Amino acid sequence: IDVILVLPLIFLAAMVKMLLGVLLFRLLLFPFGLRQGRYKIYGWTHLRGWMLDSVLMFVHTFFAPSSVTPVYNMLLTALGAKIGAGARVEQLASFSNGLLSIGAGSSISASLSC
């Protein structure tokens, strides 16, 4: 077997394992999702969100080549975001994705700051 043919499969398997790990970690930290409300800064919810955001930033480096593709939209949808058909999302990963709703045909750039 040629090594060049196997490397993409290894990379794909690593991406799938990371995605499953992040989803399980999210379910562990936020089993019922994040609901709208007021939360204390530096409280338990903030700490869990910070931990999940740290993992998401690390995983995003591997998913960066797939941004602005349906694969990245599927990742965000798996994390709880509601993404409309034809939306182009370049970079957006946060533990509060469950509160996020992006309309059909929208485009969100990596330079977005909230």
KOLFI-478550 format. One line per 3 residues: number of its first residue (from 0); their letters; for each residue z, x, y of C-alpha. Coordinates in steps of 0.02 Angstrom, whole numbers, plus 50000, padded with zeros to 5 digits. Each point is the difference from the previous one (the first is absolute). Example, Ala and Ser with C-alpha at 12.3 -4.5 7.8 and 13.67 -1.06 7.14 Angstrom:
2
0> as> 50390/50615/49775 ~ 49967/50069/50172
This chain:
114
0> idv> 50000/50000/50000 ~ 49952/50066/50169 ~ 50146/50025/50119
3> ilv> 49902/49932/50148 ~ 49980/49833/49910 ~ 50184/49988/49957
6> lpl> 50074/50041/50171 ~ 49953/49833/50083 ~ 50080/49907/49856
9> ifl> 50160/50101/50018 ~ 50003/49966/50187 ~ 49970/49814/49971
12> aam> 50139/49994/49870 ~ 50119/50086/50121 ~ 49956/49874/50137
15> vkm> 50032/49854/49883 ~ 50167/50073/49945 ~ 50051/50026/50182
18> llg> 49950/49824/50045 ~ 50101/49927/49857 ~ 50148/50111/50046
21> vll> 49996/49941/50181 ~ 49988/49818/49947 ~ 50148/50018/49882
24> frl> 50099/50092/50135 ~ 49961/49861/50123 ~ 50057/49868/49876
27> llf> 50159/50099/49969 ~ 50042/50016/50185 ~ 49937/49829/50058
30> pfg> 50001/49887/49846 ~ 49971/49842/50104 ~ 49891/50083/50132
33> lrq> 50045/50021/50183 ~ 50030/49839/50094 ~ 49986/49971/50185
36> gry> 50165/50020/50089 ~ 50114/50117/50093 ~ 50062/50154/49912
39> kiy> 50124/50130/50060 ~ 49924/50167/50042 ~ 50068/50130/49879
42> gwt> 50058/49858/49888 ~ 49964/49979/49814 ~ 49829/49921/50030
45> hlr> 49952/50140/50120 ~ 50052/50133/49873 ~ 49900/49918/49860
48> gwm> 49850/49982/50116 ~ 50011/50182/50052 ~ 50003/50056/49818
51> lds> 49849/49894/49958 ~ 49906/50057/50157 ~ 50031/50182/49951
54> vlm> 49925/49972/49829 ~ 49854/49902/50075 ~ 49960/50142/50121
57> fvh> 49994/50122/49855 ~ 49890/49885/49895 ~ 49887/49964/50148
60> tff> 49942/50181/50000 ~ 49922/49969/49829 ~ 49928/49830/50048
63> aps> 49931/50062/50167 ~ 49824/50028/49931 ~ 49998/49817/49946
66> svt> 50048/49931/50171 ~ 49876/49876/50075 ~ 49951/49948/49823
69> pvy> 50046/49850/49894 ~ 50112/50116/49897 ~ 50115/50029/50149
72> nml> 50000/49814/50038 ~ 50054/49968/49820 ~ 50142/50125/50022
75> lta> 50061/49911/50155 ~ 49982/49831/49916 ~ 50102/50063/49853
78> lga> 50135/50053/50124 ~ 50006/49822/50068 ~ 49877/49997/50146
81> kig> 49882/49854/50023 ~ 49828/50074/50035 ~ 49848/49893/50039
84> aga> 49828/50026/49926 ~ 49898/50138/50080 ~ 50149/50077/50092
87> rve> 49990/50187/50031 ~ 50170/50085/49999 ~ 49999/50187/50028
90> qla> 50185/50042/49992 ~ 50145/49883/49985 ~ 50140/50022/49875
93> sfs> 50175/49940/50033 ~ 50141/49916/49907 ~ 49974/49848/50113
96> ngl> 49826/49965/49927 ~ 50068/49835/49934 ~ 50006/49938/50181
99> lsi> 49824/50060/50038 ~ 49850/49883/50013 ~ 49827/50067/50045
102> gag> 49860/49877/50033 ~ 49828/50004/49919 ~ 49880/50122/50079
105> ssi> 50136/50093/50097 ~ 49998/50188/50023 ~ 50157/50106/50020
108> sas> 49983/50182/50047 ~ 50114/50145/49951 ~ 50041/50027/50184
111> lsc> 50091/49832/50008 ~ 50178/50016/50063 ~ 50124/49860/50008
